[in-house]
Amino acid sequence: MKSYVCDVVQGQNGISLEVQQLICRIVECPEYSMLMTVTRAASRINIIPVAIKYLLTASTTSRLLVAGLQNVCTSPVSSNDEVKKAKAATKSREPTIFSKIIDKSIPANIIYEDNECLAFRDVSPQAPIHFLVIPRKPLTGIDDAVDTDEKLLGHLLLVAKKVAEQEKLEKGYRIVINNGPDGSQSVYHLHLHIMGGRQMEWPPG
């Protein structure tokens, strides 16, 4: 079943790698067969085209559905996983995955860009809406910023606000900057996490 679904989505133009991976993760989860049975009983149609139809829609409702399916099919990223990644990461000026997204050498679901920064959806979302805002300037972290970066840092926050409004996060959202090993920073290119669409808890971690 997994092979069939992946073949179907990979044969379609315009389907992002993020969506392909998500569909494959859904059909791998142990609850998939039960989900398919329930859906068939309720609607008498196959779940595969239904899943593809909703996953390809850009509406907030569909992204909430996607996040719900991810919660059913996968365990959330644990704090231990993040700590391990942070400890394994090294601070350097070498190109990172984010710099490759900036130069378009690897794909990403970019939802905003201008001359100073860009925003794209997180490939492992921790909320129904989860996107990153990164500067084009290769700052390794917030501690790498200097006085002359003041305008850029303010711009990143304003872009986070603008995209949050675009994503219809009227009820609120959380902005997070991880910095250094103790801050669980795993990619040494300054980035803001913006998460919303659910009630956030405190303390965060």
C-alpha positions as CSV (number, residue, x, y, z in Angstrom):
1,M,0.0,0.0,0.0
2,K,2.8,2.4,0.9
3,S,4.6,1.8,-2.4
4,Y,1.3,2.4,-4.3
5,V,0.6,5.7,-2.6
6,C,4.1,7.0,-3.0
7,D,4.1,6.0,-6.7
8,V,0.9,7.9,-7.1
9,V,2.0,11.2,-5.5
10,Q,5.5,11.1,-7.0
11,G,3.9,10.9,-10.4
12,Q,2.0,14.2,-9.9
13,N,3.6,17.5,-10.8
14,G,3.4,20.2,-8.2
15,I,3.4,18.0,-5.2
16,S,6.1,19.1,-2.8
17,L,8.6,16.7,-1.1
18,E,7.0,17.7,2.2
19,V,3.6,16.5,1.1
20,Q,5.0,13.3,-0.4
21,Q,6.8,12.5,2.8
22,L,3.7,13.2,4.9
23,I,1.5,10.9,2.8
24,C,4.0,8.1,3.1
25,R,4.2,8.6,6.9
26,I,0.4,8.4,7.1
27,V,0.2,5.0,5.3
28,E,3.1,3.7,7.5
29,C,1.3,4.3,10.8
30,P,-0.2,1.4,12.6
31,E,-3.6,3.1,12.8
32,Y,-3.8,3.5,9.0
33,S,-5.7,0.3,8.3
34,M,-8.2,1.1,11.0
35,L,-8.5,4.7,9.6
36,M,-9.1,3.3,6.1
37,T,-11.7,0.9,7.3
38,V,-13.6,3.6,9.2
39,T,-13.4,6.0,6.2
40,R,-14.7,3.4,3.8
41,A,-17.5,2.4,6.0
42,A,-18.6,6.0,6.4
43,S,-18.3,7.2,2.8
44,R,-17.8,4.1,0.7
45,I,-14.8,5.6,-1.0
46,N,-11.1,4.9,-0.9
47,I,-9.1,7.0,1.5
48,I,-6.1,7.4,-0.8
49,P,-7.6,10.0,-3.1
50,V,-9.3,11.7,-0.2
51,A,-6.0,12.0,1.7
52,I,-4.2,13.4,-1.4
53,K,-7.1,15.8,-2.1
54,Y,-6.9,17.3,1.4
55,L,-3.1,17.3,1.7
56,L,-2.8,19.2,-1.5
57,T,-5.2,22.0,-0.3
58,A,-3.6,25.1,1.1
59,S,-6.4,26.0,3.5
60,T,-5.9,26.3,7.2
61,T,-8.6,23.6,7.7
62,S,-6.6,21.2,5.6
63,R,-3.4,21.9,7.5
64,L,-5.2,21.2,10.7
65,L,-6.3,17.9,9.3
66,V,-2.7,17.2,8.3
67,A,-1.4,18.0,11.8
68,G,-4.1,15.8,13.3
69,L,-3.1,12.9,11.1
70,Q,0.5,13.4,12.1
71,N,-0.4,13.3,15.7
72,V,-2.2,10.0,15.2
73,C,0.5,8.4,13.1
74,T,3.7,9.6,14.7
75,S,5.0,10.4,18.1
76,P,5.9,14.0,18.7
77,V,9.6,15.0,18.8
78,S,10.8,14.4,22.3
79,S,12.9,16.9,24.2
80,N,15.6,14.2,24.4
81,D,15.7,14.0,20.5
82,E,16.2,17.7,20.3
83,V,18.9,17.7,23.0
84,K,20.8,14.9,21.1
85,K,20.6,16.9,17.8
86,A,21.8,20.1,19.6
87,K,24.7,18.3,21.2
88,A,25.7,16.8,17.8
89,A,25.5,20.1,16.0
90,T,28.6,22.2,15.6
91,K,28.8,26.0,15.3
92,S,30.6,26.9,12.1
93,R,30.4,29.2,9.1
94,E,29.9,26.2,6.8
95,P,26.8,26.1,4.6
96,T,23.8,24.7,6.5
97,I,20.5,23.2,5.3
98,F,19.0,26.6,5.7
99,S,21.6,28.3,3.4
100,K,20.8,25.6,0.9
101,I,17.1,26.5,1.1
102,I,18.0,30.2,0.6
103,D,20.0,29.4,-2.6
104,K,17.2,27.0,-3.7
105,S,19.6,24.0,-4.0
106,I,17.2,22.0,-1.9
107,P,13.4,22.3,-1.9
108,A,11.3,23.8,0.8
109,N,7.7,25.0,1.1
110,I,8.4,28.7,1.1
111,I,5.5,30.8,2.1
112,Y,7.1,34.3,2.1
113,E,10.4,35.9,0.9
114,D,11.9,39.3,0.4
115,N,15.4,40.7,0.0
116,E,16.2,40.2,3.7
117,C,14.6,36.9,4.7
118,L,12.3,34.1,3.9
119,A,9.7,31.9,5.7
120,F,8.9,28.3,5.0
121,R,7.0,25.5,6.7
122,D,8.7,23.2,9.1
123,V,9.1,19.7,7.8
124,S,8.4,18.3,11.2
125,P,5.7,20.5,12.6
126,Q,5.1,20.7,16.3
127,A,1.8,22.5,15.9
128,P,-1.0,22.7,13.3
129,I,0.8,25.8,11.9
130,H,4.6,25.8,12.3
131,F,6.9,27.8,10.0
132,L,10.4,29.2,10.2
133,V,11.7,32.7,9.4
134,I,15.4,33.0,8.6
135,P,17.6,35.8,7.4
136,R,19.5,35.6,4.2
137,K,22.5,36.9,6.1
138,P,24.3,33.9,7.5
139,L,24.2,34.7,11.2
140,T,24.9,31.5,13.1
141,G,22.6,32.5,16.0
142,I,21.2,35.4,17.9
143,D,24.5,35.7,19.8
144,D,26.2,36.3,16.4
145,A,24.2,39.5,15.8
146,V,25.8,42.9,16.3
147,D,24.5,46.4,16.7
148,T,24.3,46.9,12.9
149,D,21.9,43.9,12.7
150,E,19.3,45.7,14.7
151,K,17.1,46.6,11.7
152,L,17.4,43.0,10.4
153,L,16.3,41.5,13.7
154,G,13.3,43.8,13.9
155,H,12.4,42.9,10.3
156,L,12.4,39.2,11.2
157,L,9.9,39.8,13.9
158,L,7.7,41.9,11.7
159,V,7.8,39.2,9.0
160,A,6.9,36.6,11.6
161,K,3.8,38.8,12.5
162,K,2.9,39.3,8.8
163,V,3.1,35.6,8.0
164,A,1.2,34.7,11.2
165,E,-1.6,37.0,10.0
166,Q,-1.4,35.4,6.6
167,E,-1.9,32.0,8.3
168,K,-4.9,33.3,10.2
169,L,-3.4,32.8,13.7
170,E,-5.7,35.4,15.2
171,K,-5.9,33.7,18.5
172,G,-2.1,33.9,19.1
173,Y,1.1,32.0,18.4
174,R,4.5,31.4,19.9
175,I,7.8,32.7,18.6
176,V,10.9,30.7,19.6
177,I,14.6,31.3,19.0
178,N,16.9,28.4,20.1
179,N,20.5,29.6,20.8
180,G,23.5,27.4,21.5
181,P,23.6,23.9,22.9
182,D,21.7,24.6,26.1
183,G,19.0,26.3,24.0
184,S,18.8,23.1,21.8
185,Q,19.9,24.9,18.7
186,S,20.5,22.2,16.1
187,V,21.1,24.3,12.9
188,Y,23.6,27.1,13.2
189,H,21.8,29.6,11.0
190,L,19.6,32.1,13.0
191,H,16.0,31.1,12.7
192,L,12.7,31.9,14.4
193,H,10.1,29.1,15.0
194,I,6.5,30.4,14.8
195,M,3.9,27.9,16.1
196,G,0.2,28.3,16.4
197,G,-3.2,26.6,15.9
198,R,-3.3,25.1,19.3
199,Q,-3.1,26.1,23.0
200,M,0.6,26.4,24.0
201,E,1.8,25.2,27.4
202,W,4.2,26.8,29.9
203,P,7.0,26.2,30.7
204,P,8.0,25.2,27.2
205,G,10.8,22.8,28.0
